Amino acid sequence: MKKLLLVLLLVVMASAMVLAQTQAAHPLTSGAAGAVAPTVDVLGAHQNYGRGCAGCHAPHSGAYGAGGNAASGGTVTDHYTGVNALFAQDMGPLWGQTFDFSDISNTGSANRYLFTTAANGNPTAMTSQQYSDMRGIVMCLACHDGAVAKGAMMQNWAYEEQIGALPSSYGVGKIPTLLGADGTTNLGNNSDGGNYNNDHPIGENATISAVLGTYYNNATNGLNYTISSTNAISAVTYAGQYAQFVTSYGAPALLKGAHSYGTPVNASGVPYVVCTTCHDQHSMNVYAVVGSGNPIAGNATGTYAKYFFINGPYNPNTVNVPLGYAASTTQFCRQCHFGESNEANGGTLPTTF
């Protein structure tokens, strides 16, 4: 009996040690998992080398007030410079461009993930659809595109890597932050001259229904959207297997009330992915739960560690995930790629954050 108790004690101690390793301190935050506090400013890389908020939102004069090429005499061709969210990067070169986010398995014309900004270039008026794309894609590309709108305060490698915050398992190569200029060759499918084939699809054709498949608007086991008469998301509910997943992790990128600009709806009444579906540009390292309408692991309050401005808990620093748990990095992707979740395969696992 004493031997059995000793064995059980050793098992418990070993499990505790593994869990302690898994919940190692996030180098950008302090505190226990599920209740982190920043040790690096949450704006992170978007401090814009000390220019802060005004690097993207100039309080006066749009792009001319934000510095950079415009302040030194360059021509700003963006009719919307500074007049929407005081956004102060020059979007002019991006209007009228088509970006091809298709990978090699989606090169057929029916399957191409093409995103075209407002037609005719330099719009003086936009449809509600084009406005959503401006807020969720074009503003992001004004800094993060390296094919058409080059420049804009970018060193083109991840801030977390620059400050030594990534786990050693990430390796030593620089992680690019400019799309279409990441050092890879163009596969020939882009009209804009850059390689967007290795970037995640965004735009009106990259729909939530396409990736969720049978779990989209599935009242038994899926994620269900209510679309208003103005083609906006008015409610999101979940049931069955997807509800189990929300209990384990959540659906911070997809539920109404999420951070950032969220998920817009295309002309067919179907939600689709934009840059700010997966990324919250205002917080690099901490995800704060926004309320009972968008819980994390059942919690309506709390702060969780994340990297790369991801719009939800996402912590690759939890290198050793114990048996019986799922990593937050994997769970984030399963919000859309739900067919690969534990719940869709007949089980459910808690998330280690």
N, C-alpha and C positions, 0 to 999 in steps of 0.2 A: 504493500500500500504506500509506504514511504517513497519507494522508487517511482511509483506511478505519479505521486504528487510532485516529486522532483522533476520528472519529465514534463509534466504539465506546466510547472513553473518556468522551465527553460523555454518551452514553446511560447508562453505568454511574453517572456522577456525578449525573445527573438522577434516576435511580431511587433512588439512595442518599438524595438530598435529600427525595424524596417519602416514603420510608420513615421518615426521621428526623422529618418533620412528623407522620406518622401515629402514631408512637410518642412523641409529646410527653408531657411529664411530667403525670401525673394530679395535679390540684391538691390532692388529699387524701392522696397517697402519694408516695414517692420510690423510686428504683431503676428498673431496666430492666423492660420488660413481661415478665410471667411470673415476676418476682421482686420484687414491690413490698413496701414497708414503710410503715405508716401515719404520716402527719404530723398527722392529726387523729384523736382517739380513735375506735376502731372502733365504739363504742357510739353515737357520733354523736347524732342527735336523741333517742335513747332514754336519754340522760343525764338526761332529764326535769328540765331546768333546775337541775341540780346535785344532785338527789335520788338520781341514779344507780340502781343495781339495786333499791333499796327503793321506787322509784316504781312498780314493777310487782310486786315480790316482797317484801312486808313481812316482816321476820323475826319479828314478833309481831302478833297481833290482826287480821290480814286487812286489809280496807279501812279499818278504824278506825286501823290503825297506819301507813297510807300517806299520811295527810293528805287534803287536798281536802274535798269536801262532807261525807264521813262524819265526819271529825275535827271539823268545825264543828257537829256536831249533826244532820246529815242521817240519815235512816233507811236502813239497808242491808238489802235484801230478798233478798240472795243467800245461799242455804244453803251454797254452796261457797266463800264468801269466805275466802281464806287457807288452805284445807284441801287444795288441789291446787296443787303447785308454789309454795306460799306466795303464790299470785296474789292481788293486793291491790286490784284495781279492781272496782267493784261491777257484776257481771254481771246483777243482778236484773232490771233493765228489759228485758233482751234475751230472757229465757226466754219461750217460747210465741209468739214473733214469726215472721212469714213475710216473707222478703225476696225480691223479684223481680229477678233479674239478667238477665232476658231483654231482648234488644234488639229493634228493630222487625222483624227477620226471624224472630224466635222468639216471636211473640205467640200462636200457636195453642196450645190447652191441651195438646196432645201434645208440644209443643216448648218449653214454658216452663221456664226454669231457676229454679225456686223452691227456696229453702232455708228450712226451718222448724226453729227450735231446739227443744229438748226440749219436748214437748207439756205442756199444763196449767200451764205457767209454774212457776217456782220449784221445780224438782225436788229431791226429797230422795234420789232414787236414779236412776241412769241406765243404759241399756243400753251395751254396748261401743261401739256405733255413735254414740250420743249423747256418750259420753265422748270419742271421737275428734273429733267436731265441736266440743266444748267446747275442746279443746286446740289445734285447728287453725283455728277460725273465731271462736267466741264470745269467747275471751280477746282476740283482736285487735280485734273490734268494740267491746269494752268501752272502748277509747280512740278507735277510728277510725270509729265510727258517729256520724253527726250528725243522725239522724232520731229515734231512740228514746233512746239512751244518750248524750245530749249532755254536753259538758264534758270533764273529765279531761285537764287540762294541755295542751290543744291550741291552737296559734295558727292552725292550718289552712293552712299553706303549707310547702313542702318545705324542709327544713333545708339541703340543699346549695345551694338558691337563696338562702337567707338569708345564708349565709357567702360567697356569690359564687364558688362552685366549679363552676357549670355553664358549658358553652360558650355563647358569645354567640348561637349559632343557636337556643337555647331561647327567645329573646325576653325580654320584660320582664314579662309577666303572671304573677301568682302561681299556682303549681301547688298545687291543693287537696290536703289530706290527710285530710279528713273525708268518708266515703262517705255519700251521701244528703243532703249539705249542701254541694254544690260550686258553687252559684249557678245551676244549670240548673233548668228547670221539670220538674215531675212529668208523665210521659206517661200516667198513669192506670192503670198496671199494678201498683202497689205498695199493699199493705194497710197498710204501716207509715208512709205519709205522706211518705217521702223518695224521691228519684230514684235508684234503683239500676240503672236500665236502661242506663246508660252505664258500668257497672263489669263487669269480667271475671266470667263465671260461676264460681261455686264451689258446693260441696255435692254430695250423692249423685248428682244427675243430670248433673253436669258431669264425665263420665267420661273417662278417658284413651283408652278404646276409641273413643268418639265422635269425638274430635279426630284420633287417629292413623288411624282408618279401616282400610284394608286392611293397614296396617303394624303394627297391633296383633296380638300373638301370631302373627306371620308368621315362621316358622322359616327362611325364605329371605332375606328382606330387611327384617325389622322388629325391634321391641322385644318381648320375650317375658317374661311374668310367670308365676312359680310362686306360687300362693296356698295357704297352709297350711290345715289343717282348722279353725283358729281364725279364719279370714278375715283373715289378715295376709300381707303380702308376705314370702316366704321366700327368693326369688331373682329376679334380673332378668338376662336375657341378651340379646344382640343379634347380628344376623347380616346379611351382605350389605351393602346400601346403608346401613342404619342403623349397622353397624359402621364403615363408612368415615366417617360423620358423627362418630362418637365419636372416631375417630382425629384428625379435624380439630378438633373442639371438645370434645365430651364429652356427658354427660347428667346434670349435677349435680342437677337438680331431681327426676329420676325414678328414678335408680338407688338400690337399697337401700344405706343407709349415708350418705345425703345429710345435709347440715346441717339444723338446725331439726327440726320435728316430722314432716316428710316427707309422704308420700302415703298416706292410709288407704284401706281397701277397703269398698265398700258391701255391703248384704245379698245382692246378687246375685253377689258375689265379683269385682267389677270395681274397680280403683283409680280414685279420683276426686280432683279438684283442691280443695284448701283454701288458705287464705291463706298458710300456711307451706310449701306446695309451691313457690311462686315466691319467697317472701321468707324470709330468715333474720333474725329480729328482734334477734339479738345482735351482728351485724357489719354496719355500714352501708357500709364502703368497701373492705374487703379480703376476697377469697374465698380460703380456705386449702384446698388439696386434702386430702381426708380419707384417701387411701390408694389402693392398687392396685385396689380394688373400685369406685372412682369416679374414674377419671383425667380430667385435663384435657389434651387434645391429646396423649394418650399418656403424660403425666407423672403419676407417683404422689405427687410432692411439689411444692411451690411455692405461691406466693401471687400472686393476680391482682387487678387493679383492678376495682372495681364501684361503682355508685351505688344509692341508693334501697333499701338492704337487700335487693337482689336475691340470690337463692340460686344464684349462679354468676358467672363472669366477665361483666361488662356495663359497657362503658366508652364512653359517648357522647362522651368527649373525643377519641377517635380520629376526628376530623372528616374527614380526607382518607384514605380507604381506598384503597390502591394497587390497580391492576389485578391480577387473579389472586388476590385475598384476599377473605375475607368478614368483615364486622364482627361483633364479639362480641355487640353488641346484637341483631342479626338472628339470629345463631346460637342465642342463648338461647331465643327464641320457637320456633325450628324443632325444638326437642326434642319438642314436642307437635305443632306444625303442620308435620309432616315432609314433607308433600306439596309444600311450597313450598321445600324445601331443594335445594341443588345436587345432592346425591347422588341424590335421588329423581327428578331430571331428567337423569340420565345422566352426571354429572360429579362432581368433588370439588375443593374449594378449601381451602387452609389458612386459619386464622382469624388475624386481627390483633387482638391483645389490648390 
